[in-house]
Amino acid sequence: MKMTLFFIIFSVFSIVIFAQSTDDLQKEIQQLQSRVDGYQHTFDVINKKIDDLLWYEKVGDVAFVDRVQMTGPPVWKEKNPNAQGAGNPVIFWSYVFIPKSVDANKKYPLIVFPHGGVHSNFTSSYAHIIRELIYQGYIIVAADYRGSTGYGSSFYRKIDYGGLEIEDVKVSRDYMVDNYDIIDPKRVGIIGWSHGGLITLMNIFNYPTDYQVAYAGVPVSDLVARMGYKSQGYRNLYEADYHIGQSAEENVKEYRRRSPIWNVEKMKDTPLLIHTNTNDEDVNVLEVEQLIRALKAENKKFDYEIYKDIEGGHAFDRLDTKIAQEIRVKIYKFLSPHLKPMQTINDVKTLRKAAYRF
């Protein structure tokens, strides 16, 4: 009897000690994860500063390059909205590229260029495209809207995918028109790929009179469908407590609100070109095909092309392959009549000269 009682007491004591040890271990794991996350943001900030230097190296011979601060709406979700400073506008940076050939006595068209990625930023990987736009005489603004990387954890956690980031990009457009007399407010276009394509679509849906033309490449179109074919790791980016905080299953209305396919009725007369690729490994072609069907169902006028298995997949028309260059020539020809740049790229030879000087 005494031995039985001893074993019971020993077992209970062991369970308590084990439970405490498990709790302590879990806390240590969480602390370590927090440190790793902090290091990742530190690395992102360093990488951002390095990449900023590359911009001057890659386009500084043809463009004035600057980064300017501006303010968007307050964050859409705050844990403590009554805290000191709560409700303040979000401060973010935007890149500005102006051709060095600019004449202060003339007016120039503006390209608004939102970057892609759930959490990403505008990087010098777009340098060849910026050079192509500069050659044509465009001024470009590219917002690192809320949730972009390279600005620390606080800015990262301000993410509002398909929400107020759209307003940040619109703010970048208005900032340029209001502050640069050389910009013609009636010659403003917006272009973007992937997540940037979503922002492009939502901008012309919400502000149809502020853009004269738009290009959406492989645009994220339906977050509800997207959550269905992506991994849980990807879904976690949206389900985080500082972001939407719920899954698409739990709050389908919120995911629809942020998706172009569920907002197509807002589209007015902005000329729009959409591109997609059947072997896109990121934005499945079915997403974009559904967007096209939705626009047609609403009798909207737009242009589109569904490319079949073009090399490069998701990035097929942003690469420097010959076919990618040919497709970008098509894009520039689409933009040109509406924005009337100083000169238009009409062939690949001219495009290559614009990007590489030969």
C-alpha positions in Angstrom: 0.0 0.0 0.0 2.8 2.4 1.0 4.7 1.5 -2.2 1.6 2.2 -4.3 1.1 5.5 -2.6 4.8 6.4 -3.1 4.6 5.6 -6.9 1.4 7.7 -7.2 3.0 10.7 -5.4 6.2 10.3 -7.4 4.2 10.1 -10.7 2.2 13.2 -9.9 5.4 15.1 -8.9 7.1 14.0 -12.1 4.2 15.2 -14.2 4.2 18.6 -12.5 8.0 18.9 -13.0 7.7 17.8 -16.6 4.8 20.2 -17.2 6.9 23.0 -15.8 9.8 22.0 -17.9 7.7 21.9 -21.0 6.2 25.3 -20.3 9.7 26.7 -19.7 11.0 25.2 -22.9 8.0 26.6 -24.8 8.7 30.0 -23.5 12.4 29.7 -24.4 11.4 28.6 -27.9 9.1 31.6 -28.3 11.8 34.0 -27.1 14.3 32.5 -29.5 11.7 32.8 -32.4 11.2 36.4 -31.4 14.9 37.0 -31.6 15.2 35.3 -35.0 12.3 37.4 -36.3 14.1 40.5 -35.0 17.3 39.5 -36.7 15.5 38.9 -40.0 14.1 42.5 -39.9 17.6 43.8 -39.1 19.0 41.9 -42.1 16.1 43.2 -44.3 17.0 46.8 -43.3 20.7 46.2 -44.1 19.8 44.6 -47.5 17.5 47.5 -48.2 20.2 50.1 -47.6 22.6 48.1 -49.9 20.0 47.8 -52.6 19.3 51.6 -52.4 22.9 52.2 -53.4 22.5 49.9 -56.4 19.7 52.1 -57.7 22.2 55.0 -58.2 24.6 52.6 -59.9 22.1 51.1 -62.2 20.0 54.1 -63.3 21.9 57.1 -62.0 23.3 57.9 -65.4 19.8 58.5 -66.9 17.6 59.5 -64.0 17.5 61.6 -60.9 16.8 59.1 -58.1 15.2 60.0 -54.8 13.3 58.5 -51.9 10.6 60.7 -50.3 8.4 60.3 -47.3 4.6 60.7 -47.3 1.7 59.8 -45.2 -1.2 57.4 -45.8 -4.3 56.7 -43.6 -3.9 55.4 -40.0 -3.5 51.7 -39.6 -6.7 49.8 -40.1 -6.2 47.6 -37.1 -4.8 48.7 -33.7 -4.6 46.6 -30.5 -4.9 49.7 -28.4 -6.6 52.5 -30.4 -6.7 54.7 -27.3 -2.9 54.7 -26.8 -0.9 57.9 -27.1 -0.3 58.6 -30.8 -3.0 56.1 -32.0 -4.8 57.1 -35.1 -1.8 58.9 -36.6 -1.2 58.6 -40.4 1.2 55.9 -41.5 4.5 57.3 -42.8 6.0 55.5 -45.7 8.7 56.0 -48.3 8.4 56.1 -52.1 11.0 56.1 -54.8 11.0 58.8 -57.4 12.8 58.6 -60.8 12.9 61.6 -63.1 14.7 61.6 -66.5 17.9 63.7 -66.5 16.8 65.1 -69.8 13.8 66.7 -68.2 12.8 70.2 -69.3 11.3 72.3 -66.5 9.1 74.1 -69.0 7.4 71.0 -70.2 4.8 68.5 -68.8 5.6 64.8 -68.5 3.5 61.7 -67.9 3.6 59.8 -64.6 3.8 56.1 -64.1 2.7 54.8 -60.7 4.5 51.5 -60.0 3.5 49.5 -56.9 5.7 46.5 -56.1 4.6 42.9 -55.6 5.0 40.4 -52.8 3.0 39.9 -49.7 5.9 41.3 -47.7 8.5 42.8 -50.1 9.8 46.1 -51.4 10.7 48.0 -54.5 14.1 46.6 -55.5 16.8 47.3 -58.1 15.7 44.1 -59.9 13.4 46.4 -61.8 16.2 48.6 -63.0 16.0 47.5 -66.6 12.3 48.3 -66.7 12.9 51.7 -65.0 15.5 52.5 -67.6 13.0 51.5 -70.4 10.4 53.9 -68.9 12.9 56.7 -68.4 14.0 56.4 -72.0 10.4 57.1 -73.1 10.2 60.2 -70.9 8.1 58.9 -68.0 8.5 60.1 -64.4 8.0 57.1 -62.0 6.9 56.8 -58.4 7.1 53.5 -56.6 5.7 53.3 -53.1 7.0 51.0 -50.4 3.5 50.9 -48.9 2.6 49.6 -45.4 3.8 46.1 -44.8 6.9 46.4 -47.0 10.2 44.9 -45.8 13.3 46.8 -45.0 11.8 49.2 -42.5 11.7 47.2 -39.3 9.1 45.0 -37.6 6.6 47.8 -36.7 6.2 48.8 -40.4 6.0 45.1 -41.4 3.1 44.5 -39.0 1.2 47.4 -40.5 0.4 45.2 -43.5 -3.1 45.6 -45.0 -3.1 43.5 -48.1 -5.8 44.6 -50.5 -6.8 47.3 -48.0 -5.2 50.6 -47.0 -2.1 49.8 -49.0 -4.2 50.8 -52.0 -4.6 54.2 -50.4 -0.9 54.5 -49.9 -0.3 53.9 -53.6 -3.0 56.5 -54.4 -1.2 58.9 -52.0 2.0 58.4 -54.0 0.2 59.4 -57.1 -1.3 62.5 -55.6 2.0 63.5 -53.9 3.7 63.6 -57.3 0.9 65.5 -59.0 0.7 68.0 -56.2 4.5 68.6 -55.8 6.0 68.4 -59.3 4.8 71.0 -61.7 6.4 69.1 -64.6 3.8 66.3 -64.2 0.7 66.4 -66.3 -2.2 65.2 -64.0 -4.1 64.1 -67.1 -1.4 61.7 -68.2 -1.0 59.3 -65.3 -0.7 55.5 -65.7 -0.4 52.7 -63.2 1.4 49.4 -63.7 2.1 46.4 -61.5 2.8 42.7 -61.4 1.4 40.1 -59.1 0.4 41.8 -55.8 1.2 45.0 -57.6 -1.3 44.0 -60.2 -3.9 43.6 -57.5 -3.1 47.1 -56.3 -3.2 48.4 -59.9 -6.7 47.0 -60.4 -8.1 48.2 -57.1 -6.7 51.7 -57.8 -8.5 52.0 -61.1 -11.7 50.5 -59.6 -11.7 53.0 -56.7 -10.3 56.0 -58.5 -11.2 55.7 -62.2 -10.7 59.3 -63.1 -7.2 59.6 -61.6 -5.6 57.1 -64.0 -5.6 57.3 -67.8 -4.4 53.8 -68.4 -3.4 50.6 -66.4 -1.4 47.4 -66.9 -1.9 44.5 -64.5 0.6 41.6 -65.0 -0.2 38.2 -63.5 -2.4 40.0 -61.0 -3.5 38.4 -57.7 -7.3 38.4 -58.4 -9.2 36.3 -55.8 -7.9 35.8 -52.3 -10.6 33.4 -51.5 -9.6 31.0 -54.2 -5.9 31.7 -53.5 -6.2 30.6 -49.9 -7.6 27.3 -51.2 -4.5 26.4 -53.3 -1.7 27.9 -51.2 0.1 26.4 -48.2 -0.8 27.0 -44.6 2.5 28.9 -44.3 1.2 31.3 -46.9 -2.2 31.6 -45.3 -0.6 32.4 -42.0 0.6 35.7 -43.5 -3.0 36.8 -43.7 -4.3 35.0 -40.5 -1.7 36.8 -38.3 -3.3 38.7 -35.5 -1.9 42.0 -36.7 -3.3 41.4 -40.2 -6.7 40.0 -41.0 -6.6 37.7 -38.0 -9.0 35.1 -39.5 -8.9 32.5 -42.3 -10.9 32.9 -45.5 -13.2 30.2 -44.2 -13.9 32.1 -41.0 -14.4 35.5 -42.7 -14.9 35.1 -46.4 -16.5 38.6 -46.7 -13.2 40.2 -45.6 -11.2 38.3 -48.2 -13.7 39.2 -50.9 -13.5 42.9 -50.0 -9.7 42.7 -50.7 -10.0 40.9 -54.1 -10.3 42.5 -57.5 -12.6 39.8 -58.8 -15.3 40.7 -56.3 -15.0 44.4 -57.1 -15.1 44.4 -60.9 -18.5 46.3 -61.0 -16.6 49.4 -59.9 -14.5 49.6 -63.1 -15.4 52.5 -65.3 -13.6 53.5 -68.5 -9.9 53.3 -67.6 -8.1 51.5 -70.5 -6.8 48.2 -69.0 -4.4 45.5 -70.2 -4.1 42.2 -68.4 -1.5 39.5 -69.0 -1.3 36.0 -67.5 0.7 32.9 -68.2 -0.6 29.3 -68.1 2.5 28.0 -66.3 2.5 30.7 -63.6 3.7 28.9 -60.4 2.6 31.7 -58.1 -0.7 33.3 -59.3 -2.5 30.3 -60.9 -3.8 31.2 -64.3 -7.3 30.1 -63.1 -7.3 33.2 -60.8 -6.8 35.6 -63.7 -9.1 33.7 -66.1 -11.8 34.0 -63.5 -11.1 37.8 -63.3 -11.4 38.0 -67.1 -14.7 36.2 -67.0 -16.0 38.5 -64.2 -15.1 41.6 -66.2 -16.7 40.3 -69.3 -19.9 39.4 -67.3 -20.1 43.1 -66.2 -19.6 44.1 -69.9 -16.4 46.0 -69.1 -14.1 47.0 -71.9 -10.5 45.9 -71.5 -7.6 44.1 -73.3 -6.0 40.9 -72.2 -3.7 38.1 -73.4 -3.3 34.6 -71.9 0.2 33.4 -72.8 0.8 29.7 -73.0 3.8 28.2 -71.1 6.1 31.1 -71.6 9.5 30.5 -69.9 9.9 32.3 -66.6 6.5 31.4 -65.3 5.3 34.1 -62.9 8.0 36.5 -64.0 7.7 35.7 -67.7 7.4 39.3 -69.0 9.8 40.9 -66.5 12.8 38.9 -67.5 15.3 39.9 -70.1 14.6 37.0 -72.4 13.8 37.9 -76.0 10.2 37.0 -75.6 9.9 39.0 -72.4 11.3 42.0 -74.2 8.8 41.5 -77.1 5.9 41.4 -74.6 7.1 44.6 -72.8 7.2 46.3 -76.2 3.5 45.4 -76.5 2.9 46.9 -73.0 4.6 50.2 -73.8 2.6 50.4 -77.1 -0.6 50.0 -75.1 0.4 52.7 -72.6 1.7 55.2 -75.2 -1.5 56.5 -76.8 -3.0 57.4 -73.4 0.1 58.9 -71.8 1.8 60.4 -74.9 5.4 60.1 -73.7 8.2 62.0 -75.4 9.1 58.8 -77.4 7.7 55.3 -77.6 9.6 52.0 -77.6 8.3 50.2 -80.7 10.8 47.4 -81.1 13.1 45.2 -79.1 16.2 46.8 -80.5 15.1 50.2 -79.1 14.1 48.6 -75.8 17.6 47.0 -75.4 19.3 50.3 -76.2 17.1 52.0 -73.6 18.0 49.4 -70.9 21.7 48.7 -71.7 22.8 51.5 -74.1 23.4 49.1 -76.9 
